[in-house]
Amino acid sequence: MRVIAGSAGGIRLCAVPGRATRPTLDRVRESVFAILAPYLEGARVLDLYAGTGALGLEALSRGAASCVFVEGDAAALEVLQENLRRTRLAERAKVVRGRLPGALGRLASGPFDLVLCDPPYAAPPWTALLTALRPLLADDFLVAWEHLRKDAPSLTAPYRVLRTADYGQTSVTFLGRGED
């Protein structure tokens, strides 16, 4: 696993030991960031279920202004801190320890232009997490949510599906502002 492009492109990232964390595959990340490219320059990013930090680090490497990483697992947080050191992107990052969606209520930063969300596949918390995100979003936000292909999102305002990209059993659904 590595940062694919940008200022930290090619830097190898540490992985979380065991199977509790499922990093986004390089090929999926590369495709997703090709879609996200127009939204990255200067973006304020929120990386939920950050794990190794690969998604948020990719965003920072490609020009995002800042990224807040939210992760609840202690082992993943150690790896994330090491990956921030390796990539030299720590000065534009903030790490928040906490379980989601509850940790969102403690965030003092925002609004966020881009939210990267890669929750555990076992129980995608669409409704609770999207409800908790609402007050943290910029007017012209984008959410990229990785999930099992069979688990389509259930949405309420202000969200609407802009696009879904499928990668085998994995899908990434891109959400934007719908009708309020």
C-alpha positions in Angstrom: 0.0 0.0 0.0 1.3 3.4 -1.0 0.4 7.0 -1.7 -0.4 6.9 -5.4 0.2 10.5 -6.6 1.0 14.1 -5.6 3.6 15.4 -3.2 3.8 12.1 -1.2 3.4 9.9 -4.3 5.2 6.6 -4.0 5.7 6.6 -0.3 4.9 3.2 1.3 2.3 3.2 4.0 2.3 1.0 7.1 -0.7 -1.4 7.5 -2.6 -2.2 10.6 -1.8 -5.7 11.8 -4.6 -8.2 11.7 -7.9 -8.2 9.9 -9.8 -5.6 11.8 -8.9 -2.9 9.3 -9.6 -3.3 5.6 -7.6 -0.8 3.6 -8.9 0.4 0.3 -7.0 -1.3 -2.5 -4.5 0.8 -4.5 -6.4 0.3 -7.8 -9.7 1.3 -6.2 -8.1 4.4 -4.6 -6.5 5.3 -7.9 -9.9 5.2 -9.7 -11.7 7.0 -6.9 -9.2 9.8 -6.8 -9.4 10.2 -10.6 -13.1 11.0 -10.0 -12.3 13.3 -7.1 -9.5 15.2 -8.8 -11.5 18.3 -9.6 -12.6 18.6 -6.0 -9.3 18.3 -4.2 -7.4 21.5 -4.6 -7.8 23.5 -1.3 -10.5 21.1 0.0 -11.2 20.7 3.7 -11.4 16.9 4.0 -12.9 14.6 6.7 -11.7 11.0 6.6 -14.1 8.8 8.6 -13.1 5.3 9.7 -9.6 6.4 8.7 -7.7 3.2 9.5 -4.2 3.7 8.0 -5.2 7.1 6.7 -4.6 6.1 3.1 -7.6 8.0 1.8 -7.0 11.2 3.6 -3.3 11.1 2.9 -4.0 10.7 -0.8 -6.2 13.7 -0.6 -3.6 15.8 1.2 -0.9 14.6 -1.2 -3.0 15.7 -4.2 -3.7 19.2 -2.9 -6.3 19.2 -0.2 -5.8 22.1 2.3 -6.4 20.0 5.4 -7.8 16.7 6.6 -9.3 15.5 9.9 -8.9 11.8 10.4 -11.4 10.1 12.7 -10.6 6.6 14.0 -11.6 4.6 17.1 -9.1 1.7 17.0 -5.9 2.3 19.0 -3.7 0.1 16.8 -5.0 1.9 13.7 -4.3 5.3 15.3 -0.6 4.3 15.9 -0.3 3.3 12.3 -2.0 6.5 11.1 0.4 8.6 13.1 3.4 6.8 11.6 1.9 7.2 8.1 1.5 11.0 8.7 5.2 11.1 9.7 6.3 9.1 6.7 4.4 11.3 4.2 5.4 14.6 6.0 1.7 15.7 5.8 1.1 16.0 9.6 1.1 19.8 9.6 -2.1 19.8 7.5 -3.8 17.0 9.5 -5.7 16.5 12.7 -6.4 13.1 14.2 -9.5 12.5 16.4 -9.9 9.4 18.4 -13.5 8.2 18.7 -16.2 5.9 17.5 -18.6 7.0 14.9 -21.1 8.6 14.6 -20.7 9.9 18.2 -17.2 11.4 17.6 -18.7 13.8 15.0 -20.3 15.8 17.8 -16.9 16.6 19.2 -15.4 18.0 16.0 -14.7 21.7 16.3 -13.5 22.1 12.7 -15.5 22.3 9.5 -17.3 22.8 7.3 -15.9 20.0 5.2 -15.9 20.1 1.4 -15.1 16.4 1.0 -15.9 13.4 3.2 -14.2 10.1 2.7 -16.0 7.3 4.4 -14.9 3.6 4.4 -16.8 2.0 7.3 -16.6 -1.7 8.2 -18.6 -3.6 5.6 -20.5 -5.7 8.2 -22.9 -3.0 9.2 -22.9 0.2 7.1 -24.3 3.0 9.3 -25.7 5.1 6.5 -28.6 6.8 8.3 -27.0 7.6 11.7 -23.7 8.8 10.1 -25.3 10.9 7.4 -27.6 12.5 9.9 -24.6 13.4 12.2 -22.6 14.7 9.2 -25.2 17.3 8.1 -24.1 20.2 10.3 -20.4 19.7 9.4 -20.8 19.9 5.6 -20.0 22.9 3.3 -22.8 24.1 1.0 -21.2 22.3 -2.0 -20.0 19.1 -0.3 -19.1 15.7 -1.7 -19.2 12.4 0.2 -17.3 9.4 -1.2 -18.6 6.3 0.6 -17.1 2.8 0.1 -19.4 -0.1 0.7 -20.3 -3.6 -0.5 -21.9 -3.4 -3.9 -25.1 -5.1 -2.6 -25.5 -2.4 0.2 -27.0 0.5 -1.5 -27.4 3.7 0.5 -30.7 4.8 2.0 -30.7 8.6 1.9 -32.7 11.5 3.2 -32.3 15.2 2.5 -29.9 16.9 1.9 -28.2 14.0 0.1 -28.5 12.6 -3.4 -26.5 10.1 -5.3 -24.3 11.7 -7.9 -22.6 8.6 -9.1 -21.7 5.1 -8.1 -18.5 3.4 -9.3 -18.2 -0.4 -9.0 -15.0 -2.4 -8.4 -15.9 -6.1 -8.2 -17.8 -6.6 -5.0 -16.9 -3.1 -3.8 -18.7 0.1 -4.7 -18.1 3.8 -4.0 -21.1 6.0 -4.0 -20.6 9.7 -4.4 -23.2 11.9 -2.6 -23.9 15.6 -3.0 -26.5 18.1 -2.0 -30.0 17.2 -3.0 -33.2 19.1 -2.2 -33.5 20.2 1.4 
